[in-house]
Amino acid sequence: MGCGSSTNAYYFLRKSEKAFKAAVLIQRWYRRYVARLEMRRRCTWRIFQSIEYSCEQDQIKLHNFFSYLVDHFTPSSSKERDFLSLILTEEDSYKDAELEKLCDYESIEVPDSYTGPRLSFPLLPDHATALLEAFKQKQQLHAHYVLKLLHETRRHLMQLPNINQVSTCYSEEVTICGDLHGRLDDLFLIFYKNGLPSPEKPYVFNGDFVDRGKQSIEILIILFAFLLVYPKEVHLNRGNHEDHMVNLRYGFIKEVMQKYKVHGKKILKMLQNVFCWLPLATLIDQKVLILHGGISDVTDLELLAKIERHKFVSVLRGKKRKEKRRHPDSKTINGESPVGVDLPTSRSFPGSCLFPGLVSASGRKELSQWVRQTVQEELEKCRRQVEFSETSEDKELSSVTVSESEMEACQISDSCQEEWKQIVDVLWSDPVPQEGCKRNTVRGGGCYFGPDVTEMILQKHSLQLLIRSHECKQEGYEFCHSRKVLTIFSASNYYEVGSNRGAYVKLGPDLIPHFVQYQANKTAHTLTMRQRISRVEESAFRALREKLFAHTSDLLCAFKGYDQDEMGTITLSDWATAVESVLHFGLPWRMLRPQLVRSTAGGMLEYKSWLADLAVEQRSKEHIQSSLLEIIYRNRSNLETIFRIIDSDHSGLISFEEFRQTWKLFSSHMSIELTDDGISDLARSIDFNKDGNIDFNEFLEAFRLTEHSQGE
């Protein structure tokens, strides 16, 4: 019996040992599996962010290019001067009488057939909840009520300080929400989970209410309505997307004009003025600072509180400067003498509005080099688009530096520059792990601030926590800088369904953050982690391949630089280096290579075949010659932004007069002689449906045909 017991014990131990080893193997496999998924997720995240930030850089470069043209163009008539003022000049805040005339909501009749929500002022809680229900039913608020709401919102915002003060002693907790970016379902879910704004439920919404999503105007209407109903409990901070120059590219202007075709222009003008009156920050119990972007080493809350914020209608442009006359012996691009001619204001000389720290004497050389590079890049794009060759004057531009007198002419006063920097840092900056403070070259505006800068600013103003938004986070929130900086982001599924959760944070009297996370998309709840990552990864690589295809010509040149023997092959290492040299995305290309390069022979890549495969993939979606498609993929966003800039009245159509004035601007800079009749003939040829206007599809088609004829 003793022998049998020993045998059983032995077999039991053997089985236990095998089970233990199996458990260890399973655990090891699972850890590796999760680690691989996490690595895929991080790579996907970097792809999305790199593409997003490159688009922001394109927007700023495009604006600088137009600003440079405007600053060097001498109007020959008051009509041309007025046109330039419309497309790229910044108006001061309207006087009350002028705004009343612009708003003019009383002249807009609401027909009896209108079945949507109706508002009467002063607003009551029932009005705000009625708006919620109406928008859930896909109804639209009539333009009469929209303009009246904006009018009342502006009046209220004008009474608010730059930095709102909030106390937790009057309520149990304050709820802080981050970026919403036009995603109305996220706002509905926040109110469902947390409750509607009320005296017992105060909210702080931390900017970026608009753009990218499809229901930005509905979000603004809801937030403005609750702001008027509960002015002491609802607080709105300005974000970097509450800026009409940013809205030109990212969809908000297009959304408003589609939904309000008749009165959209009035609504946009009112919104432009409302945005510049939004407060810049909120302070809770004098201990927690809430602002959209971040801080810098020169952030000063006392100075920020004194700035006339409404003067900065567009933060991209900096502050409005007085018009200056050119010196009699200075040259203009079109070669005409500018003596006695008032030029358009020089608000946005390339670089001066983005890197104010460079306008010191020691930094002017660097700035002038940046100006030349940026302008040459944009000129080259325009040449390719309109079939023009490089002029001798352009060559001259690329070989000279911006003079000291020009630099002085485009600078703003030290005090205005300091005020502008305070605002742009608050709206555009991002935290980084490294010490110090440096320019945010990825976004093109604001700065990167390190933990030492955070500690310095918190100590200077006796603060214990900084809450900001501005960056999408996978879990909807993220701490950094020893938990002294908190990023909160409330738009779930920002890049793709399943890409990220949304979140909001609640602060009670103890000022300890409590988070609530959510997914507004029902599909995301049904996906496993692997399915979710695979779906997001597929979307990211699809977007990345489009970017690669859009730079086919540049990539081919870069690859040939590594193919010294002209064999048509390069190493995978050289492929990665060349791709980064063209796209400047800062991505781990060697790690991404298996997803982008399907097969290699002997560790070498036949780069022409690889580029051909990219072209085939994109052509399968659009039946256009690949060389044309490459240019359209590369320039479509810029073309759409250019279209909206030219479309100065936001009608969705370019009139022949707008087209004529814009082409005079281009032709003067490129030394091309075009008569008014010639420009008119060109406009009529682009107007395919002969309705007297040019819509975006006609604009894009004309560009495509121009490139096609150039190729032939």
KEBAVO-818315 format. One record per residue (C-alpha): residue in one letter; chain; x, y, z. Coordinates in steps of 0.1 Angstrom, whole numbers. Example, Ala and Ser with C-alpha at 12.3 -4.5 7.8 and 13.67 -1.06 7.14 Angstrom:
residues 2
a,A,123,-45,78
s,A,137,-11,71
//
This chain:
residues 712
m,A,0,0,0
g,A,29,23,8
c,A,44,16,-26
g,A,11,25,-43
s,A,8,57,-25
s,A,43,67,-35
t,A,36,59,-71
n,A,4,80,-70
a,A,23,109,-54
y,A,49,106,-81
y,A,24,107,-110
f,A,6,136,-92
l,A,38,155,-90
r,A,46,148,-126
k,A,12,160,-137
s,A,15,191,-115
e,A,49,198,-130
k,A,35,195,-165
a,A,6,217,-156
f,A,29,243,-141
k,A,51,243,-172
a,A,21,246,-194
a,A,8,275,-174
v,A,42,292,-176
l,A,43,287,-214
i,A,7,300,-218
q,A,15,330,-196
r,A,47,337,-215
w,A,29,334,-248
y,A,1,357,-236
r,A,26,383,-224
r,A,43,383,-258
y,A,10,384,-276
v,A,-1,414,-255
a,A,33,431,-260
r,A,30,426,-298
l,A,-5,441,-298
e,A,7,470,-277
m,A,36,476,-301
r,A,12,476,-330
r,A,-11,500,-312
r,A,17,524,-305
c,A,29,523,-341
t,A,-6,529,-353
w,A,-10,558,-329
r,A,22,574,-342
i,A,11,571,-378
f,A,-22,589,-371
q,A,-5,617,-351
s,A,22,622,-376
i,A,-3,626,-404
e,A,-25,649,-383
y,A,4,672,-374
s,A,17,673,-409
c,A,-17,686,-420
e,A,-14,713,-394
q,A,20,723,-408
d,A,5,724,-443
q,A,-22,747,-432
i,A,3,771,-416
k,A,26,770,-447
l,A,-3,776,-470
h,A,-15,806,-450
n,A,21,820,-449
f,A,23,816,-486
f,A,-8,836,-493
s,A,2,862,-466
y,A,35,866,-483
l,A,18,872,-517
v,A,-5,897,-501
d,A,23,915,-484
h,A,42,919,-517
f,A,14,928,-540
t,A,6,964,-547
p,A,-32,969,-553
s,A,-39,991,-583
s,A,-74,1000,-573
s,A,-97,1002,-542
k,A,-115,971,-555
e,A,-83,950,-554
r,A,-74,964,-520
d,A,-109,954,-507
f,A,-106,919,-521
l,A,-72,914,-503
s,A,-88,927,-471
l,A,-115,901,-475
i,A,-94,870,-482
l,A,-65,874,-458
t,A,-68,903,-434
e,A,-81,904,-400
e,A,-109,927,-389
d,A,-110,942,-354
s,A,-139,932,-333
y,A,-171,948,-347
k,A,-187,977,-328
d,A,-220,968,-313
a,A,-240,988,-339
e,A,-221,971,-368
l,A,-226,937,-353
e,A,-263,943,-348
k,A,-265,951,-385
l,A,-245,921,-394
c,A,-265,898,-372
d,A,-299,911,-383
y,A,-317,881,-371
e,A,-350,900,-368
s,A,-352,903,-405
i,A,-351,866,-410
e,A,-387,852,-408
v,A,-394,818,-394
p,A,-421,802,-416
d,A,-452,785,-401
s,A,-441,753,-417
y,A,-409,751,-395
t,A,-412,722,-371
g,A,-379,725,-353
p,A,-372,739,-318
r,A,-381,775,-311
l,A,-362,797,-287
s,A,-373,827,-267
f,A,-349,849,-246
p,A,-339,848,-218
l,A,-335,811,-222
l,A,-349,786,-198
p,A,-337,751,-190
d,A,-365,737,-211
h,A,-352,754,-242
a,A,-318,737,-237
t,A,-333,703,-232
a,A,-356,709,-262
l,A,-325,715,-284
l,A,-309,682,-272
e,A,-340,663,-281
a,A,-344,680,-315
f,A,-308,673,-324
k,A,-312,636,-314
q,A,-341,636,-340
k,A,-318,651,-366
q,A,-337,684,-367
q,A,-320,717,-374
l,A,-323,750,-356
h,A,-336,778,-378
a,A,-310,805,-387
h,A,-331,831,-370
y,A,-326,814,-336
v,A,-290,806,-343
l,A,-281,842,-349
k,A,-301,854,-319
l,A,-284,828,-298
l,A,-249,839,-311
h,A,-258,875,-304
e,A,-268,868,-268
t,A,-238,845,-263
r,A,-214,872,-275
r,A,-230,898,-251
h,A,-224,874,-222
l,A,-189,864,-232
m,A,-179,901,-234
q,A,-186,904,-197
l,A,-163,875,-187
p,A,-126,878,-177
n,A,-98,861,-196
i,A,-95,836,-168
n,A,-127,823,-152
q,A,-128,816,-115
v,A,-147,784,-103
s,A,-151,772,-67
t,A,-160,737,-56
c,A,-175,749,-23
y,A,-209,756,-40
s,A,-212,721,-55
e,A,-200,686,-48
e,A,-178,685,-79
v,A,-169,702,-112
t,A,-168,682,-145
i,A,-141,690,-170
c,A,-145,679,-207
g,A,-118,680,-233
d,A,-119,682,-271
l,A,-152,672,-287
h,A,-144,680,-324
g,A,-179,679,-337
r,A,-188,645,-322
l,A,-223,651,-309
d,A,-228,615,-297
d,A,-199,620,-272
l,A,-216,651,-258
f,A,-249,632,-255
l,A,-232,603,-237
i,A,-215,627,-213
f,A,-248,643,-204
y,A,-264,608,-201
k,A,-237,595,-178
n,A,-230,626,-158
g,A,-262,646,-159
l,A,-271,679,-176
p,A,-255,712,-165
s,A,-273,727,-135
p,A,-264,746,-104
e,A,-255,713,-88
k,A,-236,701,-118
p,A,-211,727,-131
y,A,-191,720,-163
v,A,-159,733,-179
f,A,-155,726,-216
n,A,-119,730,-226
g,A,-120,741,-262
d,A,-119,725,-297
f,A,-157,721,-299
v,A,-156,722,-338
d,A,-139,708,-369
r,A,-133,672,-381
g,A,-166,659,-369
k,A,-199,665,-387
q,A,-220,681,-360
s,A,-199,710,-348
i,A,-226,736,-351
e,A,-250,715,-330
i,A,-224,712,-303
l,A,-219,749,-302
i,A,-256,756,-301
i,A,-261,732,-271
l,A,-231,746,-252
f,A,-240,782,-258
a,A,-276,775,-248
f,A,-265,760,-215
l,A,-240,788,-210
l,A,-269,813,-212
v,A,-292,793,-190
y,A,-265,786,-163
p,A,-239,814,-167
k,A,-223,807,-134
e,A,-221,769,-138
v,A,-210,765,-175
h,A,-176,777,-185
l,A,-161,775,-220
n,A,-124,779,-228
r,A,-111,787,-263
g,A,-92,760,-282
n,A,-69,763,-311
h,A,-98,753,-334
e,A,-119,782,-323
d,A,-102,801,-351
h,A,-116,808,-385
m,A,-83,803,-403
v,A,-81,767,-389
n,A,-118,762,-397
l,A,-110,768,-434
r,A,-92,735,-436
y,A,-108,712,-411
g,A,-144,713,-421
f,A,-164,736,-399
i,A,-169,764,-424
k,A,-179,738,-450
e,A,-204,722,-425
v,A,-221,756,-417
m,A,-224,765,-454
q,A,-240,732,-462
k,A,-265,733,-433
y,A,-273,770,-437
k,A,-270,778,-474
v,A,-289,811,-472
h,A,-276,826,-440
g,A,-244,807,-435
k,A,-222,837,-442
k,A,-239,857,-414
i,A,-236,828,-390
l,A,-199,824,-397
k,A,-192,861,-393
m,A,-209,860,-359
l,A,-191,829,-349
q,A,-158,845,-358
n,A,-165,872,-334
v,A,-179,849,-307
f,A,-148,827,-308
c,A,-124,856,-301
w,A,-144,865,-270
l,A,-141,830,-254
p,A,-121,830,-222
l,A,-86,816,-223
a,A,-85,796,-191
t,A,-104,785,-160
l,A,-91,784,-124
i,A,-106,760,-99
d,A,-102,770,-62
q,A,-71,789,-72
k,A,-52,756,-74
v,A,-61,739,-106
l,A,-55,757,-139
i,A,-75,745,-170
l,A,-64,756,-204
h,A,-65,741,-239
g,A,-29,736,-250
g,A,-4,742,-223
i,A,22,767,-210
s,A,57,779,-218
d,A,86,792,-197
v,A,72,828,-201
t,A,35,821,-193
d,A,23,848,-169
l,A,-13,845,-157
e,A,-13,881,-146
l,A,-4,893,-181
l,A,-28,867,-196
a,A,-56,882,-175
k,A,-50,917,-188
i,A,-49,909,-226
e,A,-76,922,-248
r,A,-84,887,-261
h,A,-110,898,-287
k,A,-83,915,-308
f,A,-68,881,-316
v,A,-95,870,-340
s,A,-71,844,-355
v,A,-42,833,-334
l,A,-24,820,-365
r,A,-21,856,-378
g,A,-9,872,-346
k,A,-22,907,-336
k,A,-34,932,-361
r,A,-8,958,-371
k,A,-11,992,-385
e,A,-8,996,-422
k,A,26,1009,-433
r,A,37,1026,-465
r,A,67,1011,-483
h,A,98,1031,-486
p,A,100,1049,-520
d,A,130,1030,-532
s,A,118,995,-521
k,A,107,970,-547
t,A,75,951,-551
i,A,73,917,-567
n,A,53,930,-597
g,A,80,956,-603
e,A,57,987,-599
s,A,66,1016,-578
p,A,46,1016,-546
v,A,52,1053,-538
g,A,22,1067,-521
v,A,2,1035,-522
d,A,-12,1020,-491
l,A,-3,984,-489
p,A,-23,956,-473
t,A,-13,950,-437
s,A,16,928,-431
r,A,0,906,-405
s,A,15,873,-413
f,A,50,875,-427
p,A,61,839,-429
g,A,77,829,-396
s,A,70,860,-376
c,A,36,848,-364
l,A,49,813,-358
f,A,82,818,-341
p,A,81,852,-324
g,A,113,843,-305
l,A,132,845,-337
v,A,126,882,-345
s,A,155,893,-323
a,A,186,904,-341
s,A,204,871,-335
g,A,175,851,-349
r,A,167,871,-381
k,A,191,852,-403
e,A,175,819,-393
l,A,140,833,-398
s,A,149,847,-433
q,A,162,813,-443
w,A,129,797,-431
v,A,109,823,-451
r,A,128,815,-483
q,A,124,778,-479
t,A,87,780,-471
v,A,79,804,-499
q,A,99,784,-524
e,A,81,752,-515
e,A,47,768,-519
l,A,57,785,-552
e,A,69,752,-566
k,A,35,736,-557
c,A,17,764,-575
r,A,39,762,-605
r,A,32,725,-608
q,A,-5,732,-604
v,A,-7,759,-631
e,A,19,748,-655
f,A,44,777,-650
s,A,81,774,-651
e,A,105,791,-626
t,A,111,828,-633
s,A,143,846,-630
e,A,128,866,-602
d,A,119,835,-582
k,A,155,823,-586
e,A,166,856,-573
l,A,143,852,-543
s,A,158,819,-534
s,A,193,833,-534
v,A,188,863,-511
t,A,180,868,-475
v,A,153,889,-461
s,A,167,923,-454
e,A,169,939,-419
s,A,145,966,-430
e,A,119,941,-443
m,A,122,922,-410
e,A,117,954,-391
a,A,87,963,-413
c,A,69,931,-405
q,A,75,930,-368
i,A,49,940,-343
s,A,55,960,-312
d,A,72,941,-283
s,A,41,944,-261
c,A,18,931,-288
q,A,42,903,-296
e,A,44,893,-259
e,A,6,892,-257
w,A,3,871,-288
k,A,29,847,-275
q,A,10,843,-242
i,A,-22,833,-262
v,A,-5,810,-288
d,A,14,791,-260
v,A,-19,786,-241
l,A,-37,773,-272
w,A,-11,753,-291
s,A,16,739,-267
d,A,23,703,-257
p,A,41,687,-227
v,A,71,665,-233
p,A,93,644,-209
q,A,125,663,-217
e,A,135,693,-196
g,A,132,728,-210
c,A,110,748,-234
k,A,114,749,-272
r,A,94,757,-303
n,A,67,731,-312
t,A,81,724,-347
v,A,57,695,-352
r,A,25,715,-350
g,A,41,747,-362
g,A,28,768,-332
g,A,32,770,-295
c,A,60,752,-277
y,A,71,719,-261
f,A,73,723,-223
g,A,91,700,-199
p,A,85,690,-163
d,A,109,718,-150
v,A,87,744,-168
t,A,56,729,-153
e,A,71,730,-118
m,A,82,766,-123
i,A,48,779,-135
l,A,29,759,-108
q,A,51,772,-80
k,A,50,808,-94
h,A,12,809,-93
s,A,7,786,-62
l,A,-10,759,-83
q,A,-10,721,-78
l,A,-23,708,-111
l,A,-25,718,-148
i,A,-54,703,-168
r,A,-52,706,-206
s,A,-66,689,-237
h,A,-53,693,-273
e,A,-40,658,-277
c,A,-59,625,-283
k,A,-51,599,-257
q,A,-60,562,-261
e,A,-77,560,-227
g,A,-92,595,-229
y,A,-68,609,-203
e,A,-31,607,-194
f,A,-9,621,-166
c,A,26,633,-171
h,A,52,655,-153
s,A,49,635,-120
r,A,11,637,-123
k,A,11,675,-123
v,A,-1,677,-159
l,A,-33,660,-169
t,A,-45,657,-205
i,A,-82,651,-209
f,A,-98,643,-244
s,A,-135,637,-248
a,A,-139,627,-284
s,A,-139,589,-286
n,A,-131,570,-318
y,A,-112,601,-329
y,A,-90,585,-356
e,A,-111,554,-363
v,A,-138,533,-346
g,A,-121,517,-316
s,A,-90,539,-318
n,A,-95,556,-284
r,A,-119,561,-255
g,A,-133,594,-246
a,A,-131,606,-210
y,A,-141,634,-186
v,A,-127,642,-152
k,A,-145,653,-120
l,A,-130,674,-92
g,A,-144,677,-58
p,A,-133,700,-29
d,A,-103,677,-23
l,A,-93,684,-60
i,A,-85,646,-65
p,A,-94,637,-101
h,A,-120,610,-108
f,A,-123,598,-143
v,A,-151,584,-164
q,A,-143,567,-197
y,A,-167,558,-225
q,A,-171,546,-261
a,A,-198,565,-280
n,A,-198,540,-309
k,A,-218,508,-303
t,A,-196,488,-328
a,A,-165,494,-307
h,A,-181,476,-278
t,A,-185,444,-298
l,A,-148,442,-309
t,A,-122,422,-291
m,A,-89,440,-284
r,A,-72,422,-314
q,A,-101,431,-337
r,A,-101,467,-326
i,A,-63,471,-331
s,A,-64,454,-365
r,A,-92,476,-376
v,A,-75,508,-365
e,A,-41,495,-378
e,A,-57,489,-413
s,A,-70,524,-414
a,A,-37,539,-403
f,A,-17,521,-429
r,A,-42,529,-456
a,A,-38,566,-447
l,A,0,562,-446
r,A,1,545,-480
e,A,-19,574,-495
k,A,7,598,-481
l,A,35,577,-496
f,A,17,576,-530
a,A,12,613,-528
h,A,50,617,-527
t,A,59,591,-554
s,A,80,615,-574
d,A,100,627,-544
l,A,105,591,-532
l,A,117,580,-566
c,A,144,607,-565
a,A,154,598,-530
f,A,156,561,-539
k,A,178,568,-569
g,A,202,587,-547
y,A,209,554,-529
d,A,210,534,-561
q,A,245,544,-572
d,A,248,514,-596
e,A,214,521,-612
m,A,203,485,-606
g,A,168,495,-596
t,A,172,481,-561
i,A,181,495,-527
t,A,186,480,-492
l,A,157,480,-468
s,A,177,502,-445
d,A,182,528,-473
w,A,145,525,-481
a,A,136,535,-445
t,A,161,564,-445
a,A,149,577,-478
v,A,112,575,-469
e,A,119,595,-437
s,A,139,621,-456
v,A,109,628,-478
l,A,79,626,-454
h,A,96,638,-421
f,A,71,619,-400
g,A,96,606,-374
l,A,81,571,-377
p,A,100,538,-370
w,A,100,528,-407
r,A,121,497,-401
m,A,94,484,-378
l,A,66,494,-402
r,A,83,479,-432
p,A,66,445,-431
q,A,32,462,-435
l,A,44,485,-463
v,A,69,463,-483
r,A,53,430,-491
s,A,82,411,-506
t,A,120,415,-511
a,A,146,395,-528
g,A,178,389,-509
g,A,171,418,-486
m,A,169,443,-515
l,A,139,463,-526
e,A,129,469,-563
y,A,117,504,-555
k,A,101,511,-589
s,A,79,480,-585
w,A,70,490,-550
l,A,60,525,-561
a,A,40,509,-590
d,A,22,487,-565
l,A,12,519,-545
a,A,-1,534,-577
v,A,-22,503,-585
e,A,-37,503,-550
q,A,-48,539,-553
r,A,-60,536,-589
s,A,-83,508,-579
k,A,-103,534,-559
e,A,-103,561,-586
h,A,-100,556,-623
i,A,-75,584,-629
q,A,-40,583,-645
s,A,-16,576,-616
s,A,6,607,-622
l,A,-25,629,-620
l,A,-38,610,-590
e,A,-5,614,-571
i,A,-8,652,-575
i,A,-44,653,-565
y,A,-37,631,-534
r,A,-9,654,-524
n,A,-27,687,-530
r,A,-64,681,-524
s,A,-65,695,-489
n,A,-44,725,-500
l,A,-66,730,-530
e,A,-98,729,-509
t,A,-83,755,-485
i,A,-72,777,-514
f,A,-107,774,-528
r,A,-122,786,-494
i,A,-97,814,-491
i,A,-106,826,-526
d,A,-143,821,-518
s,A,-141,851,-495
d,A,-179,853,-490
h,A,-181,816,-481
s,A,-208,810,-506
g,A,-193,777,-517
l,A,-188,792,-552
i,A,-160,814,-566
s,A,-174,843,-586
f,A,-156,854,-617
e,A,-145,886,-599
e,A,-130,866,-570
f,A,-112,844,-595
r,A,-99,874,-615
q,A,-85,892,-584
t,A,-68,860,-571
w,A,-52,854,-605
k,A,-39,889,-605
l,A,-23,882,-572
f,A,-6,850,-584
s,A,4,864,-618
s,A,20,895,-602
h,A,42,874,-580
m,A,52,850,-608
s,A,58,877,-633
i,A,32,864,-657
e,A,14,889,-679
l,A,-23,881,-679
t,A,-49,906,-691
d,A,-83,909,-674
d,A,-99,895,-706
g,A,-75,866,-705
i,A,-83,858,-669
s,A,-120,861,-676
d,A,-117,837,-705
l,A,-98,813,-682
a,A,-127,815,-656
r,A,-153,809,-682
s,A,-134,778,-694
i,A,-134,764,-659
d,A,-171,771,-654
f,A,-181,738,-670
n,A,-218,740,-663
k,A,-219,777,-674
d,A,-237,790,-643
g,A,-214,820,-639
n,A,-196,806,-609
i,A,-169,780,-601
d,A,-177,753,-576
f,A,-150,732,-559
n,A,-156,702,-582
e,A,-150,725,-612
f,A,-120,739,-595
l,A,-105,705,-589
e,A,-114,692,-623
a,A,-97,722,-640
f,A,-66,715,-619
r,A,-67,679,-630
l,A,-70,687,-666
t,A,-42,713,-664
e,A,-19,686,-649
h,A,-31,662,-676
s,A,-23,686,-705
q,A,11,693,-688
g,A,19,656,-688
e,A,9,652,-724
//
